[in-house]
Amino acid sequence: MSTTLADSATTFHSSYEKQVSGHQLLSSRACALTVIVLVLAGMLLDYAIYPVERLQFAFARLFTSAAVLAALALLYTPLGQRHVHSITFVWLLFPQMMIAWMINATQGETSLFYAGIILTIFAVGTLFPVGHWYTIGFGLITATFYVMACYLRPQGVLDFGQFLFHLTIILFAGAASAVYTVFAEKGRRQLFLLQEELAQKNGELAAINADLLDIKGQMLQQEKMAAIGTLAAGLMHEVNNPVNFCMMAIDLALEEPAAKDSALLADCLTDAREGMARIQHIVSDLKTFAYRKKGAESENADFLFEKALNSAIRLTGFELKGVAITRQMPTDTLVNGDEAAIVGVLINLFSNAVLAMRNAGRTDMAIAVTVGWDGDRLRVAVQDNGPGISADNIARVFEPFFTTREVGQGLGLGLSISYGIIQRHGGLLMAESEPGAWTRMVFDLPRAQVEGLQ
């Protein structure tokens, strides 16, 4: 955990430094332009206060502006962008050196130019996103420039009280800027942290919205299921009675001498009976698909999955003729659930596999059943060597009424019903495939609640 926290802190620091560096680059460029304008505009001040020195001051201002302009051009290069802190610190010293030289050339400690030094110190502390050591260093260097400007005059410092007062103001400005920088740095870090948290919350919100869309889709699916359930109930009531009458009539007709004496008539009646049975199965499938809630006692019983598998293979024995069945499973396959429903799922998977292989013209048809425990879940995989499922269809195989079969060969409910059955058992039915090679259906079942059942 400590390693994770350290990595997180390192990532945060790196991201923060990158953002601050970008902000300082913009600030340095903007302030450099501003300084150039102010330095050149100071010629008016020179003309009003120091008319004798205005020419040499003009050359100093032009030289300083050119130096700052060169630093500004450097900030637009990759080298300048990598070393923005250092370059900014250097060009900020150019105006301070110019002002210190002007102080030395005029009245020294009584010169009004000291105000320009103070303004520059405050500008560094308030306008640039730098640390307090940066501001303290700039303030001390500036104070050194002022001391040198006053003491290096031919007559030295004449008014020590004035000198000490101005030096104190300069040091105070540096200290005040450093304190402001500390709080500004904390504020920037808090703002960056809030931005990071906001971005994280937005990501979480996006995930929640995606979950809500899934829930909405599930609710719509439940509404569809309720509508199908109502339809199925009506069909069962309205269709089963006449179908049962027809079945009884056909059974009676089959017992008549005329039917027994005429093979054609008997075949027709048998076909009619199979058609009626098909109608019953369709309505029953719809009802099974619509009502997917737990409640039956058979849904909470312990049974051997191997036994269910054997039953499914026997019930589909006619369809599985010519298909090589292989199985791999542990000695213990005791699970909990609805055995009859799981047998139905296996029958559906086997039937789909056989139909797909036959339609593809496979001569070496094979189905492999692989069973194994994954914690408290028994994972079952049924794989065939059929034509596989295309990428467009594999995402839809569990949709109600979706089928690739020809009209009349199925309603497309088999896998949907099977999906619901496995879902009732707390598992998930998944489809995997390599088009042209194989298809694998995978699902899992819960371990038995009562141990030792044989």
SVG drawing of the C-alpha trace seen along z (x, -y; Angstrom):
<svg xmlns="http://www.w3.org/2000/svg" viewBox="-64 -68 99 120">
<polyline fill="none" stroke="black" stroke-width="0.4" points="0.0,0.0 2.9,-2.4 4.3,-1.8 0.9,-2.6 0.7,-5.8 4.2,-6.8 3.5,-6.2 0.3,-8.2 2.1,-11.1 4.8,-11.0 2.2,-11.1 0.4,-14.0 3.6,-16.0 4.6,-15.3 1.2,-16.4 1.2,-19.5 4.7,-20.5 3.8,-20.2 0.7,-22.4 2.6,-25.0 5.4,-25.0 3.0,-25.7 1.3,-28.5 4.7,-30.1 5.7,-29.9 2.5,-31.9 3.1,-34.3 6.7,-34.9 5.9,-35.7 3.1,-38.1 5.1,-39.8 8.2,-40.1 6.2,-42.1 4.7,-44.2 8.2,-45.0 9.5,-46.0 6.7,-48.5 7.1,-49.9 10.9,-50.2 10.6,-52.1 7.7,-54.2 10.0,-55.2 11.8,-57.5 9.1,-60.0 9.9,-59.8 13.6,-60.4 12.8,-63.4 10.7,-64.9 12.9,-64.2 16.4,-63.6 16.7,-65.6 20.5,-65.7 20.8,-61.9 17.9,-61.2 20.1,-60.2 22.3,-57.7 19.2,-56.4 17.5,-56.0 20.4,-53.8 20.2,-51.8 16.4,-51.3 16.9,-50.2 19.6,-47.8 17.5,-46.3 14.5,-46.0 16.6,-44.2 17.9,-41.8 14.4,-41.0 13.2,-40.6 16.0,-38.1 14.9,-36.1 11.3,-36.3 12.4,-34.8 14.3,-32.1 11.1,-31.2 9.5,-30.1 12.2,-27.5 12.3,-24.0 15.3,-24.9 13.5,-27.9 10.4,-25.9 12.4,-23.3 14.2,-25.9 11.5,-28.5 12.1,-29.0 15.8,-29.8 15.4,-32.0 12.5,-34.0 14.7,-34.5 17.5,-35.9 15.5,-38.3 13.7,-39.6 17.2,-40.7 17.8,-42.9 15.3,-45.7 16.7,-45.5 20.3,-45.9 19.2,-48.8 17.4,-50.5 20.3,-49.9 22.6,-51.6 20.3,-54.6 20.2,-54.9 24.0,-54.9 24.1,-57.5 21.6,-59.9 21.0,-60.6 21.9,-57.1 19.9,-56.3 17.6,-59.3 16.8,-58.4 13.1,-57.8 14.1,-54.9 14.0,-52.6 10.2,-52.4 10.7,-50.6 12.8,-47.9 10.0,-47.4 7.3,-47.1 9.3,-44.5 9.7,-42.4 5.9,-42.5 5.2,-41.6 7.4,-38.5 5.6,-37.4 2.1,-38.0 2.1,-37.4 4.4,-34.4 3.5,-30.8 6.9,-30.2 7.9,-28.9 8.8,-31.1 12.6,-30.3 12.4,-31.7 10.9,-34.9 13.3,-35.1 16.3,-34.6 15.1,-37.3 14.5,-39.7 18.0,-39.2 19.7,-39.7 17.7,-42.8 18.7,-44.2 22.3,-43.4 22.0,-45.4 20.6,-48.4 23.4,-48.2 26.0,-48.1 24.4,-51.0 24.5,-53.2 27.9,-52.3 29.8,-52.3 29.1,-55.9 32.2,-58.2 30.8,-59.9 29.3,-56.7 26.2,-56.8 25.5,-60.3 22.2,-59.8 22.5,-56.5 19.0,-56.8 17.4,-57.2 19.5,-54.3 18.5,-52.1 14.8,-53.0 14.8,-52.2 16.7,-49.0 14.2,-48.0 11.3,-48.6 13.0,-46.5 13.6,-43.6 10.1,-44.0 8.8,-43.8 10.8,-40.6 9.5,-39.0 5.9,-40.0 6.2,-38.6 7.6,-35.3 4.7,-35.0 2.2,-35.7 3.9,-33.1 3.6,-30.4 -0.2,-30.9 -0.5,-31.3 1.4,-28.0 -1.0,-26.3 -4.0,-27.7 -2.6,-26.5 -2.1,-23.0 -5.6,-23.0 -7.1,-24.1 -5.1,-21.5 -6.2,-18.8 -9.8,-19.9 -9.4,-19.7 -8.0,-16.2 -10.9,-15.2 -13.4,-16.7 -11.9,-14.8 -12.0,-11.6 -15.6,-12.3 -16.5,-13.0 -15.0,-9.6 -17.0,-8.0 -20.1,-9.8 -19.6,-8.6 -19.3,-5.0 -22.5,-5.5 -24.3,-6.9 -23.2,-3.8 -24.5,-1.6 -27.8,-3.6 -28.1,-3.0 -27.5,0.7 -30.2,0.7 -32.5,-1.2 -32.0,1.4 -32.7,4.2 -35.8,2.4 -37.0,2.1 -36.2,5.8 -38.2,6.6 -41.1,4.6 -40.9,6.6 -40.8,9.8 -43.9,8.7 -45.7,8.0 -44.6,11.4 -45.8,13.0 -49.2,11.4 -49.3,12.6 -48.2,16.1 -50.8,16.3 -53.5,15.3 -52.2,17.7 -52.1,20.6 -55.7,19.9 -57.0,19.2 -54.9,21.7 -54.5,24.7 -58.2,25.5 -58.9,25.8 -55.5,27.5 -56.4,30.1 -59.8,30.6 -58.0,31.1 -55.5,33.5 -58.4,35.6 -60.2,35.6 -57.1,36.7 -56.4,39.5 -60.0,40.7 -59.8,40.5 -56.6,42.6 -58.5,45.3 -61.2,45.4 -61.1,48.4 -60.9,46.1 -57.6,44.6 -56.2,48.0 -57.2,49.3 -55.7,46.2 -52.0,45.5 -52.4,42.1 -55.2,41.0 -53.2,42.2 -50.1,40.3 -52.2,37.1 -53.7,37.5 -50.3,38.1 -48.9,35.0 -51.8,33.0 -51.2,34.2 -47.5,33.3 -48.5,29.8 -50.8,29.4 -47.9,30.6 -45.7,28.0 -48.2,25.2 -48.2,26.4 -44.4,26.3 -44.2,22.8 -46.6,21.4 -44.8,23.2 -41.5,21.8 -42.9,18.3 -44.2,18.8 -40.9,20.2 -39.1,17.3 -41.4,14.7 -41.5,15.9 -37.9,16.1 -38.3,15.6 -37.2,18.0 -39.7,19.8 -40.1,23.4 -38.7,25.9 -36.8,27.7 -34.7,24.5 -33.0,25.1 -32.0,28.8 -28.7,30.5 -27.9,32.7 -25.0,34.2 -24.2,32.3 -22.8,35.5 -26.2,37.1 -27.8,34.1 -25.3,34.3 -26.0,38.0 -29.7,37.2 -29.2,34.5 -27.1,36.7 -29.7,39.5 -32.5,37.2 -30.7,35.8 -29.3,39.2 -31.1,39.1 -29.7,35.7 -26.2,36.6 -25.8,39.6 -22.5,39.3 -21.2,36.8 -18.1,37.6 -18.8,36.6 -15.9,36.2 -16.0,35.1 -13.6,34.0 -14.8,33.4 -13.8,33.8 -15.1,36.7 -17.2,34.3 -19.9,32.5 -22.5,31.9 -24.2,28.6 -27.3,26.7 -30.2,25.6 -32.9,26.8 -31.8,30.1 -34.5,30.2 -33.8,26.7 -30.1,27.4 -30.9,30.5 -32.9,28.2 -30.0,25.8 -27.7,28.6 -30.2,30.0 -30.5,26.6 -26.7,26.2 -26.3,29.7 -29.1,29.1 -27.7,25.7 -24.2,27.2 -25.4,30.2 -27.6,28.1 -24.7,25.6 -22.2,28.5 -24.7,30.2 -25.5,27.0 -21.8,26.4 -21.3,29.9 -18.9,31.1 -18.0,34.8 -16.0,35.0 -18.6,33.5 -17.4,33.3 -18.6,31.8 -16.3,31.5 -17.7,30.9 -15.2,29.6 -16.2,29.2 -14.1,27.9 -14.4,26.1 -13.5,22.4 -13.9,21.7 -17.5,22.4 -18.7,22.4 -18.7,25.3 -17.6,24.0 -19.0,25.8 -17.8,25.4 -19.6,27.0 -17.5,26.6 -18.2,27.8 -16.1,27.7 -18.8,26.1 -18.6,23.0 -18.4,20.6 -20.4,17.4 -19.7,14.1 -18.5,11.1 -21.8,9.3 -24.0,12.1 -22.1,13.2 -23.2,10.1 -26.9,10.9 -27.1,14.6 -28.9,14.2 -31.4,11.7 -35.0,12.9 -36.3,14.0 -32.8,13.6 -32.0,16.5 -29.9,17.3 -32.1,20.3 -34.5,20.3 -38.1,19.4 -40.0,22.2 -36.9,23.8 -37.1,21.9 -38.3,18.8 -34.9,17.8 -35.8,18.2 -33.6,21.2 -30.5,19.3 -32.5,16.5 -34.3,19.0 -31.0,20.7 -29.4,17.4 -32.3,16.7 -32.0,20.1 -28.2,19.7 -28.8,16.2 -31.3,17.6 -28.5,19.8 -26.3,16.8 -24.2,17.5 -23.6,16.2 -23.9,17.9 -21.3,16.6 -20.6,17.3 -17.0,17.5 -16.2,18.3 -13.6,18.4 -15.5,18.0 -14.8,21.0 -13.3,23.1 -15.4,23.5 -18.0,22.2 -17.8,22.5 -20.7,21.9 -19.6,21.4 -21.7,21.2 -21.3,21.8 -23.4,23.3 -23.2,23.0 -21.7,25.7 -24.2,27.9 -25.5,26.7 -25.5,30.1 -22.2,32.0 -22.0,35.8 -25.1,36.4 -24.5,39.3"/>
</svg>
